[in-house]
Amino acid sequence: MNRLMKHREVWLALAIVLVVVLVTLRFSRFAQPANLLTIFNDTSILMMLALGQMAVILTRSIDLSMASNLALTGMIVAMLNAAFPGVPIPALMALSVLIGAGLGAFNGVLVWKLDIPPIVVTLGTLTIFRGMVFVISGGAWVNAAQMSADFIAFQRVVFLGLPVLSWFAIVVAALFYVLMTRTPLGRAFYAIGVNPTASVYTGINVGRTKFMAFVISGAVAGLCGYLWISRYVIASTEVAGGYELTIIAACVIGGVSIAGGIGSVGGVLLGAIFLGVINNALPVINISPFWQMAISGTAILLAVVLNARGERSKGRIILKTAEIA
């Protein structure tokens, strides 16, 4: 499995380099370090969300409500900032993580205690969370004029040549790497995805482990709620509309198996960066938005095919027909 993932990541990295080289032939400034850092920064939120989604998918589940969680959490902290501009930004960030984790826990409880399929649960909460954005805001927007200067400026601060938003992505990626490779919880995610029945016999509580995966994905979505709103300086019911498909696409392209049990932090990061490069490259070479969608969709289908071929196990012949003399 590890050999397959490393091989997949190398090919994905080469694909990213190839796209950058081809676009640079048409637009020479595309490969300049400043532009590449901008692409990385633009993709930071997607990388974090995809890592949270990976934790859920590894357990043979899926979280379709991440974008709605982001929108609801972002609206709450934006309205709080507009009403009480003196609240410290770290406190708002901590609150956004807690709210997001709470929404994720709601998903997790329904999956764990009521044994409802995750796709059904999160399809329902996707609509519920999005509706709550409209209810608490009354359909109104919170714009830059209503937000405090600190709320907007914090994640734009540059540290060691990178904006704080990029550092958030790097730190979250490092934490996920430790979680997935060095902790019992991370190993339990993989074990459940490979064989949930056998996991029970090793002492893993499958329901509780899935619950923790949803809490983690919700917490990441909550954090990204603040980061998204402060970056684009607008909170509305349309924030991140349909973005859940992009999050899942980053995971699939990065080698995460929808069947669970297979995936890596490095692959997910490369999958998100690949989408970020594509989304930035196609407009540069004057590709219409419709072709951009088609190309992104083709990349997803190819990734699914590659995943399926890589995961297909070869059967063993345990009985042979005896030759008749």
N, C-alpha and C positions, 0 to 999 in steps of 0.2 A: 504493500500500500504506500509506504513512504517513498519507494522508488518511483512509483507512478506519479505521486504528487509533485516530487522534485522535477520530474521530466515535464509535467504539465506546466509548472511555473516557469521553467526555462523557455518553453515555446511561447508562452504568453508574454514574457518579457521581450523576446525577439520580435513578436508581433507588434508590440508597442514601439519598439525601436524602428521597425520597418515603416510604420505609419508616420512617425516623426520624420524620418528621412525622406519619404515620398512627398510629404507636404512641404518640407523645407526646399525641395527642388522647385516647387511652385512659388513658395513664399519664404524667402531666405531668413527672415527674422523669426520664424516659428520656433526654431531650435535654439534660440538665444536663451541663456540661463534664466534671465529675468522672466521670459515668457513661460518657460517650463515650471518655474517656481509659482507663477500665477496659476497655471493649470493645476498644480499640486494643491495649492490653497483653495481653488474653486472646488476641488474634488474631496476636500477634507471631510465635509459633513457626510457625503455619500460613503466614504470609507468607514467612518464610525458606525453609521446605521447598518451597513452591510455586515460588519463584525457582530453587531447585536443580533442581526437576523441569522447569521451563521450558527450562533449558539442554539437557536431554536430549531433550525433545520437539521442540525446534527442529531437531534433526538427524534427524528421522523415527524416533526411538527412544522408549522409555518405560522408566521405572524403577519397577517395582512393589515393590521391596524397601526403599524409603526408611524406612517405618515400622518394619520389622524391624531395619534398620540402627540406627535411633534406639534401639530397645529393647535391642539387644545392647550398643551402646556405652554407653548409660545404665547398664545393669547392671554392666558392667566398672568404670566409674569409681565407681559407688556402692559396689561391693564393695571396691575399692581404698581409698576414703575410710573405709569402716568398719574396714578392717584397719590402715590407716596414716593416722589423722586429721591428722597433721602435714604431709602433703604439701600444698604451696601450691595454692590454687584455680586460679591461672593455669596451673600445670603440668598439673592435671587437665583443664582446658579444652583446652590444646594437645594432650594425649594423646587426648582425645575426637575432636578434628578429625583427627588422624593415623589413629586406628583407623577412623573413618568413611571417610576417603579411601582407606585400604587396602581396605576392603570394596567401595567403589565401583570401585577399580582392578580387583578380582577380576571384577566384572561386565564392566568395559570390556575386559579381556583376552579373555574368552570371546566377546564380540561382535566384537572386532577380529581376533584371531588365528584363532579357530575359525569365524568367520562364522556364529554361531548367532543366530537372530532375538532381538532384545532382550526381547520379551515372554516368550519361552520361558526365556531366561537368568534374568531377574529374577523370574519366577514360581517358578523353582526355588530361587534364593537367598533369596527371601522365606521359604520354608519352612525352608531350611538355617539362616539367621540366627536365626529364631524358635526353632528347635530348639536352637541353641547357647545361647540364653538359659537354657533349662531345664537343659541339661547343666552349664554352669559354675556355676549357682546351686543345682542339685539340687532345683529346684522351690520353693526358699524365697524369701521376700521380704526386701528390705532396706528397713526403715522409718525414720521420722524419728528414733527413739530410737538407731539405730545410726549415723546420719549426724552429722558434726560441725556445729557451729553455723555456721561460716563457709561450709560447703558449701551450706547451706540459705539463708543470709541474703544471700549476695553479690548475686544478681540481683534482690533485693527492695530494694536501696538506691535511694533517689530522688535523681536528679541533674537540676537545672534543671526541677523539677516533673514529671519522668517517671521511672518505674522503670528500672533498668538493662536489664531485659529489652526494654523498648520501644526503648532506644538501640541494643541489639544489632540489632533489626530495621531501624532506620534506617540504621545503618552498613552492614549487609549489603546493603540495597537500593541504597545509594550505590555500593558496590563493584560490584554487578551492573550498574548503569547504566553505569559506566565500562567494564566488561568488554564489554558488548553494543554499545556505541556508539563506543568509542574504541580498541579493540584488534583486531588481526588475527584473534585467536581467536574473538572475538564475531562478527565479520563472517563467519568461516568457518562458524560454527553456522548462520547464516541461509542462506549460500550452499548448504550441503549440503542443507538442507531444501527449498530452491527447486528445485535440480537437482544431484543428487550426481554425475551423469555429467559435466556441464559443469564442476563444481568440480575434478575431476581434471585437466582440461586447463588450469586456471588455477594449478596447482601445489599444490592443497590435498590433503593426505593424509587421505582420508575416514575410514579406520579409526582413525588416531591422534587425529583431531579428536573422533570419537565417544567414544574412550577418555577424553579429557580432560573431556568432558561428564559422564561417569559418575563420574570422580574428584571433580569439583566437586560434583555432587549428593550423593555419599557424604560429602564433607567437611562440607557443610551439615547433613546428617542426623546426623553425629557430634556436631557442635556442639550441635544441638538435643537430642541425647541427654542431655547434661549439663543443659541448660536445662529440659528437661521433668521430669527426675527431681528436680532441686532445687526446681522450682516446686510439683510435686504431692507431693513428699516420700515417694515410694513407687517402688520398682523391683521389677518382677515380670514374669512371662512374658506377662501381658495388656496391658502398657503399649502404648499407641497401636495396639491391635488394630483392623484395618480402616481405619486412618487414611489409608492410601495412596489410597483412593478419594476422601477429602476433599481431599487434596493435588491430585490430578488434576482434581477438580471446580473448585477455585479457578483452576487454569490455564485450563480450558475456558471458564468463565464470564468470565475476564479476557481472552478473545480469542485465546488460544494455539491454533493449528491443530494437531490431532492428526496431520495430514498433513505437518507440519513447515514451517519457513521463515517463519512468521507469529507474531508475539507481541511484547509489550513489557513492560518492567519495571513501568511505571505500570498497565497493564491487569491484570497478575497481582496487584499490590498491591490494586487495587480489587476484583478477584474474591475475594480472601481476606477483605477487609473486608466485602464484601457477605454472604458466608457467616457471618462473625462477627456482623454486625448481625442477620441472620435468626435465628441460633441463640440470640441474647440476647433478641430481640424476641418470638418466638413464645411462650416460657413466660410472659412478662409478661402477654400477653393471653389466657392460659389455653388455648393450642392444645395438643392432646395430642401426645405424642412421635411417634405414628404419622403424624399430619398434618404434623408438622415434617419427617419424612423424605420425605413425598410432595411437599411444597412445595419442598424442596431439590432433589429429583429433577426436578421440573418445570422449575425454574430451569436445571438442567444441560441438559435436552433443548432448551429454548428457545435456550440459548447455542449448542448444537451446530447448530441450524437456522440461526441468524443467521450463524455462522461459515461454514457451507456455502454460504449465499446470497452472502455477501461474497466468498468465494473462487472462486465459479463464474465462469469466464471465458467471454466471449461469443465464439462461433466467427465466423470470417470466411468469407464466400463468395468463393472465389478463382476459381471457374469459374461462368459463367452460361450457361444454355441460350439459344442464339441464337434470336431470333424468326424465324419462317418467314413470309416475305412472302406 
